Structures are given as structure tokens and as C-alpha cells.
Amino acid sequence: MKPSLLLIALLAAPLAHVPAHAHGEKKHVAAAPAAAEQTAWGIAGTPAQATRTVTLDMTDAMRFSPDTLTVQAGETVRFVVRNTGRMLHEMVIGTPDELAKHAAMMAQFPNMEHDEAYMVHVDPGKTGEIVWHFNRAGSFEFACLIAGHFEAGMRGTLTVTPKQGAAK
């Protein structure tokens, strides 16, 4: 082999594995913390602000346990999300419409990478966290948007009730 071809092959070899680190197999890791951005369902919180902790399990039966949650507007909740299965799962909070659109996009582009404060990707046997400040009342959902999981029913309901004493 000519020295120039050998040099090109050696330089290109480390790039051959890059697509393997996409959504389907790897947990997402942000280069920097996700910026706090107001959404219809709230805004990112900090662990110091958490007023309570809710633990959820994600299973390979494509279910969350519990799958129904109620919080009060104004609460900051620390979600401890345990993956008790053998495959990657995630928890994403959003409106039913946003989650359905995102699930459809994930079905088309399963290797799409994303990282937001309202989602956590959890490897098998591991635990992840979301800390979220619910500053708006409404009916929302949480779901696993890994291709096929949402369609298999891996989602739950999240009701944010108005703050007690708030004007209606």
C-alpha cells in the first residue's frame, strides 16, 4: 500500500464509529447544561428548588409505574427515573400533541440526537433525573419516545392543578 493511502486510512479510521453513538443505543450527554426555557408545561428547575421527589420505573413491558401523576402549579418536582429493563428508555414531559409529533419524528429519524431539560435518557439498570418547575396548570403527558416505545403505549398522564388559593 502506498504511504499516502495508508496515512489517509489511518486518519479516517477513528471516524468510522461516529454514527454508532446516535439515539438508538447511547444515552445523550449534553456538552453544557440545557438552558432553562419556558414551555407550555413549565420550566427547568434546580435540585435545591425541589419541593418533592417522585420515583418512576420504566420497564421493557413499555410501561411507566406509576403512569398517572398529579402536581400543583408552583411545585418543583425531582423525578427519579429508574430503568428496570434491559433496553434504553427515556422519559420526556410535554403536551400530548408535542409528544406525538416528536414520536413520529423519532420513528423517521431514530438516530436523531436531542437533549432538553424536560427529558432524561436512562441506560438499562440505571437511574436518571429530571427536575421540573410546573408553573402552569393543565393536562400533560410523559412518554418514552424511542422508536416504537411510544406506539407500544409507553406513556403516562401528568395533571398540573391550579395553585391553591389562586384566582380561577
Residue pairs with C-beta under 8 A, 6 or more apart in sequence:
1 9
19 111
20 26
22 110
22 111
22 112
22 113
23 106
23 110
23 111
23 112
23 113
23 114
23 146
24 88
24 110
24 111
24 146
24 147
25 88
26 88
27 88
27 121
27 122
27 123
27 126
27 128
28 113
28 114
28 115
28 121
29 115
30 115
33 117
34 44
34 115
34 116
34 117
35 117
36 43
36 44
36 117
37 43
37 44
37 117
38 135
39 94
39 118
40 94
40 95
40 98
40 136
40 138
40 140
41 93
41 94
41 95
41 118
41 132
41 134
41 136
41 138
41 140
41 158
41 160
42 93
42 118
42 132
42 133
42 134
42 135
42 136
42 160
43 132
43 133
43 135
44 117
44 118
44 131
44 132
44 133
45 76
45 77
45 78
45 131
45 132
45 133
46 76
46 131
47 78
47 129
47 131
49 76
49 131
49 133
50 76
50 77
50 78
50 131
51 75
51 76
51 77
52 75
52 77
52 78
53 77
53 78
53 79
53 80
54 69
54 77
54 78
54 79
54 80
55 79
55 80
55 81
55 82
56 64
56 65
56 66
56 79
56 80
56 81
56 82
56 91
56 156
57 64
57 65
57 82
57 83
57 84
58 64
58 81
58 82
58 83
58 84
58 85
58 89
58 91
58 122
58 144
58 154
59 65
59 84
59 85
60 85
60 86
60 87
62 144
62 149
62 152
62 153
62 154
63 153
63 154
64 91
64 142
64 144
64 154
64 155
64 156
66 156
67 155
67 156
67 157
68 156
68 157
68 159
69 142
69 156
69 157
69 158
69 159
70 158
70 159
70 160
70 161
71 77
71 134
71 158
71 159
71 160
71 161
72 134
72 160
72 161
72 162
72 163
72 164
73 134
73 135
73 136
73 137
73 160
73 161
73 162
73 163
73 166
74 134
74 135
74 163
75 133
75 134
76 131
76 132
76 133
76 134
77 131
77 132
77 134
78 129
78 130
78 131
79 91
79 120
79 129
79 130
79 131
79 132
80 127
80 129
81 91
81 120
81 122
81 127
81 128
81 129
81 130
82 122
82 126
82 127
83 89
83 122
83 123
83 124
83 125
83 126
83 127
83 128
84 125
85 124
86 124
87 124
88 121
88 122
88 123
88 124
88 146
89 121
89 122
89 144
89 146
89 149
89 154
90 119
90 120
90 121
90 122
90 144
90 145
90 146
91 119
91 120
91 122
91 128
91 130
91 142
91 143
91 144
92 99
92 102
92 116
92 118
92 119
92 142
92 143
92 144
92 145
93 118
93 119
93 130
93 132
93 140
93 141
93 142
93 158
94 102
94 118
94 140
94 141
94 142
94 143
95 138
95 140
95 141
96 139
96 140
96 141
99 141
99 143
99 145
99 150
99 155
100 150
102 145
103 143
103 145
103 150
103 151
105 112
106 112
106 145
106 146
106 147
106 150
107 147
107 148
107 151
110 146
110 147
117 130
117 132
118 130
118 132
119 130
120 128
120 129
120 130
121 128
122 128
134 160
136 160
137 160
137 161
137 162
137 163
138 159
138 160
139 157
139 158
139 159
139 160
140 157
140 158
140 159
140 160
141 155
141 156
141 157
141 158
142 155
142 156
142 158
143 149
143 150
143 154
143 155
143 156
144 150
144 154
144 155
162 168
